Amino acid sequence: MSVGTLAIGMLFIAGVFPVGIHFTTVATEQTIAAVVADEAFAKIRIYAVGELGDPGDDIDLDALDIDELKGFNDVLDPAVDMNSNGFAYPSDPTIDISQKKYFWSALCRLTEDYGGNNPNPPVQVTVFVCRKVNPHLQYPDPSGSGVVNWPRPVPVDVSPAGEDNELEIDSSNQETYINDDCRIVDDRTGRLYRVLKRYPYPDDNTILLDRNWDDEDWDGSPSPPQRVWVVPPPVNGGRNPCIAIYQKVIRF
């Protein structure tokens, strides 16, 4: 009997270790994600302003549509020239990028009209911090063609479903981009949502959100079609790469 009791005790102890390792990993990644996000916001400020004596290379606010989020490289033109190491953490250029595990990407959207009496409007900047567990992994290209070498947010067209907290993924090619526990960003408002569940077949194009979907624009007018941004898993499958999403409102 004592041997049996000891065996049961050892099983309980053995079961605790994986749980402890998991929560330790989550805590470590959340700490690193905050550091990566701070570095990302600092770099965005630098590359958005460009050379102090050359206002022509500042952020192109004309490229920011009031109703759209756009990819960081599409909006902040100087960032196109940023070395790819600038999007990786640690950003030490002496470390080969293939050896780095954490990456960031950013989206920007205007929160007020630009031009006229408002030449320096506030811009909502959304930073995605992601992990890459294998240097050989590749991810869907945000442009919709090909692949990229680190995780980045991709636009996905959606429609309101049967319930207020449900959405349908419009493209069958993108159904696997959004899965349980994903974080998505509303293209029109920048609001963040957590996906509680993607339903099984035959409703696998429908997702359940942690709160009701806001299908009204910032000015109160309906605005179909709609889309969200999400960091999809690797092209050949794998775990959700997005660790955290951070947002700031910045005047460039």
C-alpha angles and dihedrals in degrees: 000000000000090000090052092049090049091049092051090048091051090050091053091049092048090051092055095059098067090048091049092049091049095052092044089053092048092050092048093049093048090053092048091046092058090052092047091050093051090052091047094053090049092051092046090055091050096048094040092058096037118179111005092222094049114063089176092078096051122112111301101235090181087068092059111090112208090227099042143068113217132194118268095245091048093055109030099056097188089058089069086075094049113117110250087242086070089072093049132080129255088036093204103136091209090069114080111244091231088067095054122100105189129064138172137207131183141210127197135201134173116246095193136029115281128223137032109046093001108060094152107043123175114265123206108224118197117194122196116202114200141176128227110200097184126039091218096058120112131195138207114279113244088226089065098247131086128347138286131214100239134035116277134168116268127199115244123189113229140176132203111266132205097296129047091245096048133088133189121222105228099204119062088206090064101044092103092052091078119052141155114313094011120145117226132189123217108237095215102044106017091236116157124230134181119220109228095185145352106214120239124250130328089029095039091127090065125085131194117223130208090241140011117296113246104226094179126091123240088265093050098254122125113253116191133197098058136189141184135206121235137164104239125212121258116297092252094045134268144135125323105276098201113101101175145343123221130188136198135170110229134181108213 
